[in-house]
């Protein structure tokens, strides 16, 4: 595969002032969210929900790419038009989640390794032929006073690099997602230490596997205190810690960094991304890579709650989805504010 198409796709995903939308939840995860709202946990309900999302008018003005799940990439609208054709018509690049989930890491209690490398080359070839142009693989790193172990970090970094190399071989831009989880009472400084350590390992492995950095996207966590930590820093403090951490470890060749939301509320995720672009005196500038978003729940959750499986709420749900996408595009420009959240 020539490197230029990979570079062009990566730039299209992160260099347009837009961001990514993740609707790649596994069937089990999607069903759990449906169950909480009394929505039937069926393939048809999932199809209707994903159709609601991708047919939202104007979504392509704020979203450059959408990450799909294996079930979703094969589905169609009620009228028989494939979801991939809908995205193409909207000017949105189709992506696909290709890992098979995080499992217990043998010998390391409480830590996980993401699986899915077996048969990945053939699956990537199929997804490319279907029309996908980028892919995603998520590694999960738990954090506390003794975790993560070096073994966990290195195992996940190696898997991410193997996945990324196979993606580029198949013509797909890899989205590399090493997620340091928000769960716990760790401090922001502890998160910064672990995030930096994980990213150093990831880029060491990417280099070892000859991954073209110009043809990939990094999808990291923001540097945050744990959810139960008594001290929760301001959006400006989070932004400064995150950007400084990334400047220490992310090569300038990487075209873009698309943050995961990781359980943050939509408003907090937007505010923190916005703070990275306001460029206060203490914020390093200019940055070598684009900073954007690759949010799932932080964009979807309001729409899902409004829809709740009822087609009569479809329009209101789509309006809520579009609003969150618009908020995050504004955050990329440093133009997001509380006024955008008023009725």
Secondary structure by P-SEA (a helix, b strand, c coil): ccaaaaaaaaaaaccccbbbbbccccaaaaaaaaaaacccccaaaaaaaaaaaaacccccccccbbbbccccccccccccccaaaaaaaacbbbbbbcccccccccccccbbbbccccaaaaaaaaaaaaccccbbbbbbbbbccccccaaaaaaaaaaaaaaaaaaaaacbbbbccccccccccccaaaaaaaaaaaaaaaaaaaaaaccccccbbbbbbcccccccccccccaaaaaaaaaaaaaacccccccbbbbbcccccaaaaaaaaaaaccccccccccccbbbbbbccccccaaaaaaacccccaaaaaaaaaaaaaaaaaaaaacccccccccc
